[in-house]
């Protein structure tokens, strides 16, 4: 005896949808399964593996990217939800510090990383946080803003110092 109630669910799950996004300044058009998470689209279809899959539950922040300038955990969004959006991944960060952004240079100067697994998500969350709060961001705002990103190695002190460094060394305005 077959259960006909699961057929519509299975059909919807396997349905293909068009997704058009701009990632790190480059337009990308793909057809993906409707249930494809943004993190898997970024890693598997776009081959940008700096965005890590850590927990698949939105608890760790390793998958953090910027979507239309906002820090988001890409394991919590379907790729189709980003359709038409502008995404920045860690591969898209660059700047005047030997090619590094101020945030990347801050992590380098202040030893804000150890094993490196959380680093891409931490960089993206911190970049979004600094863009939102500006250079006068407080240590408390940094700590609260990075609460959703886990690091098992550093104890966060060096990460907070790294974000402060970036706030104190802003990149030149391109405008």
N, C-alpha and C positions, 0 to 999 in steps of 0.2 A: 504494500500500500504506500503510495507516494504522498508527500505532503505538499500540496499546491500552494500553500501560504508562503513558502520560502522562495518560490520562483521569481516573484517581482523584486525581492531583495537581491537575489543573485544577479538578475538582469541589470539592476541599477548599479551594483558594485562593479560590474565588468564593462559598463558603458564608457566609451571614449569621449573626451572633451578636448577642445582646443584651448591652449593656454599660451598667451603672448605676454611676455614680461621683458623688461629691460634690466639686465643684470650687469653690474659694474660698467655701465655705459653702453653695453651691446644688446641690441634687440634679439630676442629668442622666441621662436614660434615652434611649439611642439603639440602633439596630440598625446594625451596621457589618460590612464584610467581615472575615472571620476574620483576614486578614493585615494589617489596618490597624494601623500603628504608632501608639503613644500620641501622639507629637508631631503626627501628621496629624489624629488625632481632636480633639486640643485646638485646633489651628489651623483645620481645615476644618469640623468639625461644631459645635464650641463657639464658634467665631469669636473665640478668644483668641489674638491674633497676637503677643503679647509673647514667647511661647516661640518661639525662632528655630530654623530648620533650617540648620545650618552645614555639616556634613560628611557626614551620613548614615552615619558609621562609628564613632561614639562617641568620636572623638578630640578634639573641640573644646569640648564642654560647653555650647554655645549653647542647647541644648534642655533644660537642667537644670530640673527641677521638684521639689517635695517630694511624695512619695507616702507617706502614713501617717507623715509626719514625717521620712522619710529622703530624702536628696538622691539623685535618680536621673536618668540621661540618658534622656529620653523617646523617643529614636530607637532605643533598644535594647530597648524593651518593646512588646509588642502591646497594643492597647487592652484586649483581653479579659483580659490579665494584671492590669490595674488594676481589674477589675470588683469592685465593693463597696468600693473604696478611697476615701480622702480625699486629694484632690490640691490643692496650693497652687501657683498660677502667680504670675508677677511681678505680674499684675493684682490678686492677692489680698493683696499686701503693703500694709500701712497701719499707722499708728501715731500717737504723740503729737507728732511733730515736723512741725507744719503738714500733717498727714495722711500723712507719710512714716513708715516703720518706722525703727528705729534704724540698720539696715543701709543703707537708702536715704539717710538723712540723712548717714551716715558717708561714703558715696560722694560726696554733694554737698559736704560740708564739706572733704573731703580730695582732691577732684578725682580720684576713682577711675575716671573714665571719659573717653574721648576720642570716638571715632567712635560708640560706643554699641552696636555690634552684639553684642558679647559680654556686655554689661552685664546683661541679664535673667538669663542663665544664671549669670553670676558672682554676682549678688545672691542667687539661689536656693541655689547651692552654699555661699556664705558664710553665709547664714542657717541652713542645715542644719548647717554646721560649728560655728557658734557655739552652736546649740541642743544639739549633741552634747557640746561641750567646755566650755561655760560661760564666764563672763567672765574667768577666769584663763588663757585660751588664750595660748599663746606665739607669738612670731613664727614660729618653726620649724613649729609645728603649723598655723599659717595657711598658710604656703608649701606644706607637704606636702599639706594638705587641699585646696588649690586647684590642685594639679598637673594635674588632668584638665580644667581649663578654660583655654583658650588666649585670649590677648589679643595682638594684633599691634601695638598702639599704645602702651600705657602702660609696658611694662617691669616691671609688677607692683608697683613700690615704692609707688605711690599706692593701689593696691588693698589691699595689706597694711596700710597706714596707715588706710584706710577701715574695714577689719574691726576693727582695734584700737580705732578711735573708737567703733564700735558696741559693742564689748565694754566699753568704759569708760563708756558712756552707756546703760545698760540701760533698756528700756521698763518702766513700772510694771506690777507683777503685777496682773492683773484679778481674781484670786481673793480 
